[in-house]
Amino acid sequence: MRQTNEKPHRCDVCEKIFSQRGSLKQHMLIHANERPHRFDVCRNTFKRAGDLKKHMLTHTDEKAHGCEVCEKRFRQRGHLKAHMLIHNTEKPHRCDVCKKMFHTSGRLKSHMLIHNEEKQHHCDICERSYCHVGSLKEHLMTHTNEKAHRCDVCEKTFSLRQTLATHMQTHTKEKAHRCGICEKRFARGGALKTHMLTHTGEKPHQCDVCDKRFSQSGHLKAHMVIHTNEKPYRCDVCEKRFSLSAHLKRHMLIHTNEKPH
């Protein structure tokens, strides 16, 4: 039988198209509140049969997905995938232009397009540009609020694949990013980057008023209320206002009769 790329089945809600009627029927559950798959033990219900199957593993000790490096085992494939980030911290491939490091040569090659190619794919909404049409397509989801990347564990959805990957670490408690100086580990690369400033003493965030410098942008933002006299934090009990959230938190002890530590 000759195969074609024809997709004759269209969703009436979001107009997404599918090559098979069964795929469309499964997709329609996203728009409905129907959860036809029920687990009789705990009576939880699910939209997809695959989600029910994954949930059933939480009631057993079965861990079918094993790590080939350290032999640690997991109930769900997504947990294993997030865990593997720990073993993938080595980045032997370096960009000669900006010195950024990558796990694989393929990722380095894709990165090099930033330096070598014009960003020809433009977002008509915010005018951001991308080298790859796929990157633009994923970026557009942030404007349409479409969230195509779904967590297999809690069904939470995300616009960006990388955001989902970061979220998965909340389920596995894995901390893939390690400080090479003190060995402390972090779930997010951004947290490690901020932590590294404690070793270097670097303070890249400077106050435009008094030139005082800070290691984190949040610290600078909190400092700026000194110059603006802004008091954005309000007590819901007595309506007194404070410049810093910490001051409000300390003030609330007056109303709760708690003793500060």
PyRosetta script that sets phi, psi and omega in degrees:
from pyrosetta import init, pose_from_sequence

init()
pose = pose_from_sequence("MRQTNEKPHRCDVCEKIFSQRGSLKQHMLIHANERPHRFDVCRNTFKRAGDLKKHMLTHTDEKAHGCEVCEKRFRQRGHLKAHMLIHNTEKPHRCDVCKKMFHTSGRLKSHMLIHNEEKQHHCDICERSYCHVGSLKEHLMTHTNEKAHRCDVCEKTFSLRQTLATHMQTHTKEKAHRCGICEKRFARGGALKTHMLTHTGEKPHQCDVCDKRFSQSGHLKAHMVIHTNEKPYRCDVCEKRFSLSAHLKRHMLIHTNEKPH")
pose.set_psi(1, 132.7)
pose.set_omega(1, -178.6)
pose.set_phi(2, -78.3)
pose.set_psi(2, 127.9)
pose.set_omega(2, -178.8)
pose.set_phi(3, -89.2)
pose.set_psi(3, 142.4)
pose.set_omega(3, 176.7)
pose.set_phi(4, -127.8)
pose.set_psi(4, 167.7)
pose.set_omega(4, 177.6)
pose.set_phi(5, -96.6)
pose.set_psi(5, 15.4)
pose.set_omega(5, -177.7)
pose.set_phi(6, -67.0)
pose.set_psi(6, 136.2)
pose.set_omega(6, 178.3)
pose.set_phi(7, -126.9)
pose.set_psi(7, 86.6)
pose.set_omega(7, -171.9)
pose.set_phi(8, -82.2)
pose.set_psi(8, -8.7)
pose.set_omega(8, -174.0)
pose.set_phi(9, -101.2)
pose.set_psi(9, 115.3)
pose.set_omega(9, -174.3)
pose.set_phi(10, -113.2)
pose.set_psi(10, 137.4)
pose.set_omega(10, 175.0)
pose.set_phi(11, -75.7)
pose.set_psi(11, 127.5)
pose.set_omega(11, -178.5)
pose.set_phi(12, -73.3)
pose.set_psi(12, -15.7)
pose.set_omega(12, -177.2)
pose.set_phi(13, -88.6)
pose.set_psi(13, -55.5)
pose.set_omega(13, -175.9)
pose.set_phi(14, -111.3)
pose.set_psi(14, -0.6)
pose.set_omega(14, 176.7)
pose.set_phi(15, 67.2)
pose.set_psi(15, 13.4)
pose.set_omega(15, 173.4)
pose.set_phi(16, -68.5)
pose.set_psi(16, 143.3)
pose.set_omega(16, -175.1)
pose.set_phi(17, -114.6)
pose.set_psi(17, 152.2)
pose.set_omega(17, -175.4)
pose.set_phi(18, -136.8)
pose.set_psi(18, 151.4)
pose.set_omega(18, 180.0)
pose.set_phi(19, -82.2)
pose.set_psi(19, -21.3)
pose.set_omega(19, -178.3)
pose.set_phi(20, -125.1)
pose.set_psi(20, 143.2)
pose.set_omega(20, -180.0)
pose.set_phi(21, -63.4)
pose.set_psi(21, -36.3)
pose.set_omega(21, 179.3)
pose.set_phi(22, -62.7)
pose.set_psi(22, -37.9)
pose.set_omega(22, 178.4)
pose.set_phi(23, -65.7)
pose.set_psi(23, -39.1)
pose.set_omega(23, 176.9)
pose.set_phi(24, -64.7)
pose.set_psi(24, -42.9)
pose.set_omega(24, -179.8)
pose.set_phi(25, -61.6)
pose.set_psi(25, -40.9)
pose.set_omega(25, 177.9)
pose.set_phi(26, -66.1)
pose.set_psi(26, -40.8)
pose.set_omega(26, 179.7)
pose.set_phi(27, -62.5)
pose.set_psi(27, -36.5)
pose.set_omega(27, -176.1)
pose.set_phi(28, -61.9)
pose.set_psi(28, -20.7)
pose.set_omega(28, 178.2)
pose.set_phi(29, -65.0)
pose.set_psi(29, -23.5)
pose.set_omega(29, 178.6)
pose.set_phi(30, -63.3)
pose.set_psi(30, -37.8)
pose.set_omega(30, -177.1)
pose.set_phi(31, -84.8)
pose.set_psi(31, -16.0)
pose.set_omega(31, -178.1)
pose.set_phi(32, -103.3)
pose.set_psi(32, 164.6)
pose.set_omega(32, 176.0)
pose.set_phi(33, -92.4)
pose.set_psi(33, 7.0)
pose.set_omega(33, -178.5)
pose.set_phi(34, -69.0)
pose.set_psi(34, 129.6)
pose.set_omega(34, 176.6)
pose.set_phi(35, -130.1)
pose.set_psi(35, 81.5)
pose.set_omega(35, -169.2)
pose.set_phi(36, -76.2)
pose.set_psi(36, -12.7)
pose.set_omega(36, -175.2)
pose.set_phi(37, -100.4)
pose.set_psi(37, 112.5)
pose.set_omega(37, -175.7)
pose.set_phi(38, -117.0)
pose.set_psi(38, 139.4)
pose.set_omega(38, 176.5)
pose.set_phi(39, -97.6)
pose.set_psi(39, 119.4)
pose.set_omega(39, -171.9)
pose.set_phi(40, -70.3)
pose.set_psi(40, -18.7)
pose.set_omega(40, -178.1)
pose.set_phi(41, -71.9)
pose.set_psi(41, -52.0)
pose.set_omega(41, -177.6)
pose.set_phi(42, -110.9)
pose.set_psi(42, -2.5)
pose.set_omega(42, 176.9)
pose.set_phi(43, 65.8)
pose.set_psi(43, 16.7)
pose.set_omega(43, 172.2)
pose.set_phi(44, -70.7)
pose.set_psi(44, 144.7)
pose.set_omega(44, 179.7)
pose.set_phi(45, -117.6)
pose.set_psi(45, 154.3)
pose.set_omega(45, -175.0)
pose.set_phi(46, -140.1)
pose.set_psi(46, 153.6)
pose.set_omega(46, 178.3)
pose.set_phi(47, -75.4)
pose.set_psi(47, -34.3)
pose.set_omega(47, -174.0)
pose.set_phi(48, -119.9)
pose.set_psi(48, 144.7)
pose.set_omega(48, 178.8)
pose.set_phi(49, -62.5)
pose.set_psi(49, -35.5)
pose.set_omega(49, 178.6)
pose.set_phi(50, -63.0)
pose.set_psi(50, -36.3)
pose.set_omega(50, 178.7)
pose.set_phi(51, -68.3)
pose.set_psi(51, -38.1)
pose.set_omega(51, 176.5)
pose.set_phi(52, -62.6)
pose.set_psi(52, -43.2)
pose.set_omega(52, -179.3)
pose.set_phi(53, -61.0)
pose.set_psi(53, -41.8)
pose.set_omega(53, 178.5)
pose.set_phi(54, -65.8)
pose.set_psi(54, -40.2)
pose.set_omega(54, -179.1)
pose.set_phi(55, -64.4)
pose.set_psi(55, -36.7)
pose.set_omega(55, -178.8)
pose.set_phi(56, -59.5)
pose.set_psi(56, -27.8)
pose.set_omega(56, 179.6)
pose.set_phi(57, -66.7)
pose.set_psi(57, -24.0)
pose.set_omega(57, 179.7)
pose.set_phi(58, -69.8)
pose.set_psi(58, -16.1)
pose.set_omega(58, 178.7)
pose.set_phi(59, -95.5)
pose.set_psi(59, 1.7)
pose.set_omega(59, 178.5)
pose.set_phi(60, -126.6)
pose.set_psi(60, 172.8)
pose.set_omega(60, 176.9)
pose.set_phi(61, -96.9)
pose.set_psi(61, 8.2)
pose.set_omega(61, -177.0)
pose.set_phi(62, -70.5)
pose.set_psi(62, 128.9)
pose.set_omega(62, 176.3)
pose.set_phi(63, -128.8)
pose.set_psi(63, 90.5)
pose.set_omega(63, -170.1)
pose.set_phi(64, -79.1)
pose.set_psi(64, -16.5)
pose.set_omega(64, -173.5)
pose.set_phi(65, -106.6)
pose.set_psi(65, 112.5)
pose.set_omega(65, -176.3)
pose.set_phi(66, -108.8)
pose.set_psi(66, 143.1)
pose.set_omega(66, 176.3)
pose.set_phi(67, -79.9)
pose.set_psi(67, 127.1)
pose.set_omega(67, -177.4)
pose.set_phi(68, -75.8)
pose.set_psi(68, -12.6)
pose.set_omega(68, -178.0)
pose.set_phi(69, -90.5)
pose.set_psi(69, -53.2)
pose.set_omega(69, -174.8)
pose.set_phi(70, -114.7)
pose.set_psi(70, 1.6)
pose.set_omega(70, 176.4)
pose.set_phi(71, 67.3)
pose.set_psi(71, 11.3)
pose.set_omega(71, 174.1)
pose.set_phi(72, -68.4)
pose.set_psi(72, 143.7)
pose.set_omega(72, -174.3)
pose.set_phi(73, -117.5)
pose.set_psi(73, 152.5)
pose.set_omega(73, -176.2)
pose.set_phi(74, -137.4)
pose.set_psi(74, 152.4)
pose.set_omega(74, 178.2)
pose.set_phi(75, -73.9)
pose.set_psi(75, -34.6)
pose.set_omega(75, -173.8)
pose.set_phi(76, -121.5)
pose.set_psi(76, 147.0)
pose.set_omega(76, -178.3)
pose.set_phi(77, -62.8)
pose.set_psi(77, -35.5)
pose.set_omega(77, 179.4)
pose.set_phi(78, -62.4)
pose.set_psi(78, -37.0)
pose.set_omega(78, 177.3)
pose.set_phi(79, -64.9)
pose.set_psi(79, -41.9)
pose.set_omega(79, 178.0)
pose.set_phi(80, -62.7)
pose.set_psi(80, -43.0)
pose.set_omega(80, -178.7)
pose.set_phi(81, -61.2)
pose.set_psi(81, -43.3)
pose.set_omega(81, 178.4)
pose.set_phi(82, -66.9)
pose.set_psi(82, -37.4)
pose.set_omega(82, 179.0)
pose.set_phi(83, -62.8)
pose.set_psi(83, -36.8)
pose.set_omega(83, -176.3)
pose.set_phi(84, -62.1)
pose.set_psi(84, -17.1)
pose.set_omega(84, 178.0)
pose.set_phi(85, -61.5)
pose.set_psi(85, -28.7)
pose.set_omega(85, 179.1)
pose.set_phi(86, -63.3)
pose.set_psi(86, -39.5)
pose.set_omega(86, -177.8)
pose.set_phi(87, -81.6)
pose.set_psi(87, -13.1)
pose.set_omega(87, -176.8)
pose.set_phi(88, -101.2)
pose.set_psi(88, 22.4)
pose.set_omega(88, -179.0)
pose.set_phi(89, -72.0)
pose.set_psi(89, -20.1)
pose.set_omega(89, 178.8)
pose.set_phi(90, -69.7)
pose.set_psi(90, 130.4)
pose.set_omega(90, -179.7)
pose.set_phi(91, -128.5)
pose.set_psi(91, 85.8)
pose.set_omega(91, -174.5)
pose.set_phi(92, -81.5)
pose.set_psi(92, -10.6)
pose.set_omega(92, -174.4)
pose.set_phi(93, -102.1)
pose.set_psi(93, 117.7)
pose.set_omega(93, -174.0)
pose.set_phi(94, -113.7)
pose.set_psi(94, 138.5)
pose.set_omega(94, 175.5)
pose.set_phi(95, -77.7)
pose.set_psi(95, 125.1)
pose.set_omega(95, -178.1)
pose.set_phi(96, -71.8)
pose.set_psi(96, -15.3)
pose.set_omega(96, -177.4)
pose.set_phi(97, -87.6)
pose.set_psi(97, -55.0)
pose.set_omega(97, -175.2)
pose.set_phi(98, -111.6)
pose.set_psi(98, 1.6)
pose.set_omega(98, 176.1)
pose.set_phi(99, 69.7)
pose.set_psi(99, 8.8)
pose.set_omega(99, 178.7)
pose.set_phi(100, -68.3)
pose.set_psi(100, 143.7)
pose.set_omega(100, -176.0)
pose.set_phi(101, -105.5)
pose.set_psi(101, 151.2)
pose.set_omega(101, -177.4)
pose.set_phi(102, -138.1)
pose.set_psi(102, 153.4)
pose.set_omega(102, -179.6)
pose.set_phi(103, -68.7)
pose.set_psi(103, -41.9)
pose.set_omega(103, -173.9)
pose.set_phi(104, -126.8)
pose.set_psi(104, 160.1)
pose.set_omega(104, 177.8)
pose.set_phi(105, -67.1)
pose.set_psi(105, -29.6)
pose.set_omega(105, 178.7)
pose.set_phi(106, -64.3)
pose.set_psi(106, -40.3)
pose.set_omega(106, 179.1)
pose.set_phi(107, -69.9)
pose.set_psi(107, -35.5)
pose.set_omega(107, 176.2)
pose.set_phi(108, -64.2)
pose.set_psi(108, -43.8)
pose.set_omega(108, -179.6)
pose.set_phi(109, -61.4)
pose.set_psi(109, -41.5)
pose.set_omega(109, 178.1)
pose.set_phi(110, -66.2)
pose.set_psi(110, -38.9)
pose.set_omega(110, 179.0)
pose.set_phi(111, -64.2)
pose.set_psi(111, -36.2)
pose.set_omega(111, -176.4)
pose.set_phi(112, -61.4)
pose.set_psi(112, -20.5)
pose.set_omega(112, 177.6)
pose.set_phi(113, -62.5)
pose.set_psi(113, -26.2)
pose.set_omega(113, 178.3)
pose.set_phi(114, -62.4)
pose.set_psi(114, -37.5)
pose.set_omega(114, -177.9)
pose.set_phi(115, -87.8)
pose.set_psi(115, -29.1)
pose.set_omega(115, -170.8)
pose.set_phi(116, -99.1)
pose.set_psi(116, -23.9)
pose.set_omega(116, -173.1)
pose.set_phi(117, -119.7)
pose.set_psi(117, 150.4)
pose.set_omega(117, 173.1)
pose.set_phi(118, -72.1)
pose.set_psi(118, 142.4)
pose.set_omega(118, 178.1)
pose.set_phi(119, -81.5)
pose.set_psi(119, 95.9)
pose.set_omega(119, -171.3)
pose.set_phi(120, -88.8)
pose.set_psi(120, -11.2)
pose.set_omega(120, -176.0)
pose.set_phi(121, -103.0)
pose.set_psi(121, 111.8)
pose.set_omega(121, -171.5)
pose.set_phi(122, -110.5)
pose.set_psi(122, 140.9)
pose.set_omega(122, 174.0)
pose.set_phi(123, -84.2)
pose.set_psi(123, 124.9)
pose.set_omega(123, -177.9)
pose.set_phi(124, -75.0)
pose.set_psi(124, -11.4)
pose.set_omega(124, -176.8)
pose.set_phi(125, -92.0)
pose.set_psi(125, -50.9)
pose.set_omega(125, -176.8)
pose.set_phi(126, -115.9)
pose.set_psi(126, 0.8)
pose.set_omega(126, 174.8)
pose.set_phi(127, 69.2)
pose.set_psi(127, 14.3)
pose.set_omega(127, 172.5)
pose.set_phi(128, -70.8)
pose.set_psi(128, 149.8)
pose.set_omega(128, -176.7)
pose.set_phi(129, -123.6)
pose.set_psi(129, 151.9)
pose.set_omega(129, -176.4)
pose.set_phi(130, -138.6)
pose.set_psi(130, 152.6)
pose.set_omega(130, 176.8)
pose.set_phi(131, -76.7)
pose.set_psi(131, -34.4)
pose.set_omega(131, -175.0)
pose.set_phi(132, -109.7)
pose.set_psi(132, 138.3)
pose.set_omega(132, 177.0)
pose.set_phi(133, -65.3)
pose.set_psi(133, -30.5)
pose.set_omega(133, 177.3)
pose.set_phi(134, -64.8)
pose.set_psi(134, -37.7)
pose.set_omega(134, 178.0)
pose.set_phi(135, -66.1)
pose.set_psi(135, -39.7)
pose.set_omega(135, 177.6)
pose.set_phi(136, -65.1)
pose.set_psi(136, -42.4)
pose.set_omega(136, -178.5)
pose.set_phi(137, -61.1)
pose.set_psi(137, -41.6)
pose.set_omega(137, 179.1)
pose.set_phi(138, -69.3)
pose.set_psi(138, -38.6)
pose.set_omega(138, 178.7)
pose.set_phi(139, -61.6)
pose.set_psi(139, -38.6)
pose.set_omega(139, -178.0)
pose.set_phi(140, -60.9)
pose.set_psi(140, -24.7)
pose.set_omega(140, 178.5)
pose.set_phi(141, -64.4)
pose.set_psi(141, -26.3)
pose.set_omega(141, 179.2)
pose.set_phi(142, -70.0)
pose.set_psi(142, -22.0)
pose.set_omega(142, 177.7)
pose.set_phi(143, -88.5)
pose.set_psi(143, -34.1)
pose.set_omega(143, -177.4)
pose.set_phi(144, -89.6)
pose.set_psi(144, -6.6)
pose.set_omega(144, -177.8)
pose.set_phi(145, 65.8)
pose.set_psi(145, 15.6)
pose.set_omega(145, 175.1)
pose.set_phi(146, -72.8)
pose.set_psi(146, 135.2)
pose.set_omega(146, -177.2)
pose.set_phi(147, -126.4)
pose.set_psi(147, 90.2)
pose.set_omega(147, -172.5)
pose.set_phi(148, -87.0)
pose.set_psi(148, -13.0)
pose.set_omega(148, -176.2)
pose.set_phi(149, -101.6)
pose.set_psi(149, 115.5)
pose.set_omega(149, -172.3)
pose.set_phi(150, -112.3)
pose.set_psi(150, 136.4)
pose.set_omega(150, 176.3)
pose.set_phi(151, -75.4)
pose.set_psi(151, 126.8)
pose.set_omega(151, -178.6)
pose.set_phi(152, -71.5)
pose.set_psi(152, -15.4)
pose.set_omega(152, -175.8)
pose.set_phi(153, -90.3)
pose.set_psi(153, -53.7)
pose.set_omega(153, -174.1)
pose.set_phi(154, -113.3)
pose.set_psi(154, 1.7)
pose.set_omega(154, 178.0)
pose.set_phi(155, 68.2)
pose.set_psi(155, 9.1)
pose.set_omega(155, 175.3)
pose.set_phi(156, -67.7)
pose.set_psi(156, 144.0)
pose.set_omega(156, -176.5)
pose.set_phi(157, -116.0)
pose.set_psi(157, 155.0)
pose.set_omega(157, -175.8)
pose.set_phi(158, -139.5)
pose.set_psi(158, 152.4)
pose.set_omega(158, 178.5)
pose.set_phi(159, -76.6)
pose.set_psi(159, -36.3)
pose.set_omega(159, -174.2)
pose.set_phi(160, -111.2)
pose.set_psi(160, 141.3)
pose.set_omega(160, 179.6)
pose.set_phi(161, -62.7)
pose.set_psi(161, -38.9)
pose.set_omega(161, -178.7)
pose.set_phi(162, -66.4)
pose.set_psi(162, -35.0)
pose.set_omega(162, 177.7)
pose.set_phi(163, -64.8)
pose.set_psi(163, -38.9)
pose.set_omega(163, 176.2)
pose.set_phi(164, -63.7)
pose.set_psi(164, -42.9)
pose.set_omega(164, -179.8)
pose.set_phi(165, -60.6)
pose.set_psi(165, -40.3)
pose.set_omega(165, 177.4)
pose.set_phi(166, -66.5)
pose.set_psi(166, -41.8)
pose.set_omega(166, 179.9)
pose.set_phi(167, -61.3)
pose.set_psi(167, -38.3)
pose.set_omega(167, -177.4)
pose.set_phi(168, -57.8)
pose.set_psi(168, -26.6)
pose.set_omega(168, -179.1)
pose.set_phi(169, -70.8)
pose.set_psi(169, -17.0)
pose.set_omega(169, 175.6)
pose.set_phi(170, -71.6)
pose.set_psi(170, -23.3)
pose.set_omega(170, 178.5)
pose.set_phi(171, -86.4)
pose.set_psi(171, -35.9)
pose.set_omega(171, -176.1)
pose.set_phi(172, -92.6)
pose.set_psi(172, -15.1)
pose.set_omega(172, -177.1)
pose.set_phi(173, 62.2)
pose.set_psi(173, 16.9)
pose.set_omega(173, 179.7)
pose.set_phi(174, -76.9)
pose.set_psi(174, 143.9)
pose.set_omega(174, 177.8)
pose.set_phi(175, -124.2)
pose.set_psi(175, 94.7)
pose.set_omega(175, -170.1)
pose.set_phi(176, -81.4)
pose.set_psi(176, -15.1)
pose.set_omega(176, -174.1)
pose.set_phi(177, -103.3)
pose.set_psi(177, 115.7)
pose.set_omega(177, -173.6)
pose.set_phi(178, -112.3)
pose.set_psi(178, 135.4)
pose.set_omega(178, 175.3)
pose.set_phi(179, -74.9)
pose.set_psi(179, 124.7)
pose.set_omega(179, -178.2)
pose.set_phi(180, -73.8)
pose.set_psi(180, -8.3)
pose.set_omega(180, -178.0)
pose.set_phi(181, -97.0)
pose.set_psi(181, -51.5)
pose.set_omega(181, -175.1)
pose.set_phi(182, -112.8)
pose.set_psi(182, 2.8)
pose.set_omega(182, 177.0)
pose.set_phi(183, 70.4)
pose.set_psi(183, 3.5)
pose.set_omega(183, 178.3)
pose.set_phi(184, -66.6)
pose.set_psi(184, 143.1)
pose.set_omega(184, -175.3)
pose.set_phi(185, -114.3)
pose.set_psi(185, 152.2)
pose.set_omega(185, -177.8)
pose.set_phi(186, -137.0)
pose.set_psi(186, 149.5)
pose.set_omega(186, 178.6)
pose.set_phi(187, -75.6)
pose.set_psi(187, -30.4)
pose.set_omega(187, -176.4)
pose.set_phi(188, -118.9)
pose.set_psi(188, 143.1)
pose.set_omega(188, 178.9)
pose.set_phi(189, -63.2)
pose.set_psi(189, -34.8)
pose.set_omega(189, 178.9)
pose.set_phi(190, -63.9)
pose.set_psi(190, -36.9)
pose.set_omega(190, 178.0)
pose.set_phi(191, -66.4)
pose.set_psi(191, -39.1)
pose.set_omega(191, 176.8)
pose.set_phi(192, -64.5)
pose.set_psi(192, -42.8)
pose.set_omega(192, -179.6)
pose.set_phi(193, -59.8)
pose.set_psi(193, -42.7)
pose.set_omega(193, 177.3)
pose.set_phi(194, -65.6)
pose.set_psi(194, -41.4)
pose.set_omega(194, 179.7)
pose.set_phi(195, -60.9)
pose.set_psi(195, -37.9)
pose.set_omega(195, -177.7)
pose.set_phi(196, -59.7)
pose.set_psi(196, -24.4)
pose.set_omega(196, 179.3)
pose.set_phi(197, -65.9)
pose.set_psi(197, -24.2)
pose.set_omega(197, 178.4)
pose.set_phi(198, -69.6)
pose.set_psi(198, -24.1)
pose.set_omega(198, 178.5)
pose.set_phi(199, -87.8)
pose.set_psi(199, -34.3)
pose.set_omega(199, -176.3)
pose.set_phi(200, -89.0)
pose.set_psi(200, -18.5)
pose.set_omega(200, -177.3)
pose.set_phi(201, 74.2)
pose.set_psi(201, 6.1)
pose.set_omega(201, -178.7)
pose.set_phi(202, -69.4)
pose.set_psi(202, 137.9)
pose.set_omega(202, 177.4)
pose.set_phi(203, -130.8)
pose.set_psi(203, 86.1)
pose.set_omega(203, -172.5)
pose.set_phi(204, -78.4)
pose.set_psi(204, -11.0)
pose.set_omega(204, -175.2)
pose.set_phi(205, -102.2)
pose.set_psi(205, 114.1)
pose.set_omega(205, -173.4)
pose.set_phi(206, -113.3)
pose.set_psi(206, 138.8)
pose.set_omega(206, 176.2)
pose.set_phi(207, -76.4)
pose.set_psi(207, 128.3)
pose.set_omega(207, -178.4)
pose.set_phi(208, -73.3)
pose.set_psi(208, -14.4)
pose.set_omega(208, -176.7)
pose.set_phi(209, -91.1)
pose.set_psi(209, -52.9)
pose.set_omega(209, -174.5)
pose.set_phi(210, -114.6)
pose.set_psi(210, 2.6)
pose.set_omega(210, 177.8)
pose.set_phi(211, 67.5)
pose.set_psi(211, 9.6)
pose.set_omega(211, 176.3)
pose.set_phi(212, -67.6)
pose.set_psi(212, 144.2)
pose.set_omega(212, -174.5)
pose.set_phi(213, -114.9)
pose.set_psi(213, 153.2)
pose.set_omega(213, -177.1)
pose.set_phi(214, -138.8)
pose.set_psi(214, 153.2)
pose.set_omega(214, 179.8)
pose.set_phi(215, -81.3)
pose.set_psi(215, -24.0)
pose.set_omega(215, -177.6)
pose.set_phi(216, -126.5)
pose.set_psi(216, 144.8)
pose.set_omega(216, -179.6)
pose.set_phi(217, -64.0)
pose.set_psi(217, -32.7)
pose.set_omega(217, 178.2)
pose.set_phi(218, -64.1)
pose.set_psi(218, -36.0)
pose.set_omega(218, 177.6)
pose.set_phi(219, -67.2)
pose.set_psi(219, -39.2)
pose.set_omega(219, 177.6)
pose.set_phi(220, -64.3)
pose.set_psi(220, -43.3)
pose.set_omega(220, -179.7)
pose.set_phi(221, -61.1)
pose.set_psi(221, -41.6)
pose.set_omega(221, 178.0)
pose.set_phi(222, -66.3)
pose.set_psi(222, -36.7)
pose.set_omega(222, 179.9)
pose.set_phi(223, -66.1)
pose.set_psi(223, -34.6)
pose.set_omega(223, -174.0)
pose.set_phi(224, -62.3)
pose.set_psi(224, -23.1)
pose.set_omega(224, -179.9)
pose.set_phi(225, -67.0)
pose.set_psi(225, -18.1)
pose.set_omega(225, 176.4)
pose.set_phi(226, -64.0)
pose.set_psi(226, -37.5)
pose.set_omega(226, -177.8)
pose.set_phi(227, -84.8)
pose.set_psi(227, -28.2)
pose.set_omega(227, -176.4)
pose.set_phi(228, -94.6)
pose.set_psi(228, -13.5)
pose.set_omega(228, -175.5)
pose.set_phi(229, 61.6)
pose.set_psi(229, 16.6)
pose.set_omega(229, 178.8)
pose.set_phi(230, -71.6)
pose.set_psi(230, 138.8)
pose.set_omega(230, 178.4)
pose.set_phi(231, -129.2)
pose.set_psi(231, 82.2)
pose.set_omega(231, -173.2)
pose.set_phi(232, -79.7)
pose.set_psi(232, -11.3)
pose.set_omega(232, -175.4)
pose.set_phi(233, -101.3)
pose.set_psi(233, 117.1)
pose.set_omega(233, -174.1)
pose.set_phi(234, -115.1)
pose.set_psi(234, 138.0)
pose.set_omega(234, 176.1)
pose.set_phi(235, -77.2)
pose.set_psi(235, 125.4)
pose.set_omega(235, -178.7)
pose.set_phi(236, -73.4)
pose.set_psi(236, -14.1)
pose.set_omega(236, -178.3)
pose.set_phi(237, -87.7)
pose.set_psi(237, -54.4)
pose.set_omega(237, -175.9)
pose.set_phi(238, -113.3)
pose.set_psi(238, 0.6)
pose.set_omega(238, 176.8)
pose.set_phi(239, 65.4)
pose.set_psi(239, 14.2)
pose.set_omega(239, 173.6)
pose.set_phi(240, -68.7)
pose.set_psi(240, 144.5)
pose.set_omega(240, -174.7)
pose.set_phi(241, -113.5)
pose.set_psi(241, 153.7)
pose.set_omega(241, -176.3)
pose.set_phi(242, -139.2)
pose.set_psi(242, 153.5)
pose.set_omega(242, 179.2)
pose.set_phi(243, -77.1)
pose.set_psi(243, -35.2)
pose.set_omega(243, -175.5)
pose.set_phi(244, -119.3)
pose.set_psi(244, 145.0)
pose.set_omega(244, 178.9)
pose.set_phi(245, -63.2)
pose.set_psi(245, -33.3)
pose.set_omega(245, 179.2)
pose.set_phi(246, -63.9)
pose.set_psi(246, -36.2)
pose.set_omega(246, 178.6)
pose.set_phi(247, -67.7)
pose.set_psi(247, -39.0)
pose.set_omega(247, 177.2)
pose.set_phi(248, -65.1)
pose.set_psi(248, -42.9)
pose.set_omega(248, -179.5)
pose.set_phi(249, -61.1)
pose.set_psi(249, -41.4)
pose.set_omega(249, 178.5)
pose.set_phi(250, -67.3)
pose.set_psi(250, -37.8)
pose.set_omega(250, 179.7)
pose.set_phi(251, -64.4)
pose.set_psi(251, -36.1)
pose.set_omega(251, -176.8)
pose.set_phi(252, -61.8)
pose.set_psi(252, -20.9)
pose.set_omega(252, 178.4)
pose.set_phi(253, -63.4)
pose.set_psi(253, -24.8)
pose.set_omega(253, 178.0)
pose.set_phi(254, -63.7)
pose.set_psi(254, -38.9)
pose.set_omega(254, -176.7)
pose.set_phi(255, -82.3)
pose.set_psi(255, -26.7)
pose.set_omega(255, -177.2)
pose.set_phi(256, -95.9)
pose.set_psi(256, -6.6)
pose.set_omega(256, -178.7)
pose.set_phi(257, 63.6)
pose.set_psi(257, 19.2)
pose.set_omega(257, 176.1)
pose.set_phi(258, -81.8)
pose.set_psi(258, 154.7)
pose.set_omega(258, 178.4)
pose.set_phi(259, -100.1)
pose.set_psi(259, 129.7)
pose.set_omega(259, 179.2)
pose.set_phi(260, -65.8)
pose.set_psi(260, 148.7)
pose.set_omega(260, -179.3)
pose.set_phi(261, -77.3)
pose.dump_pdb("model.pdb")
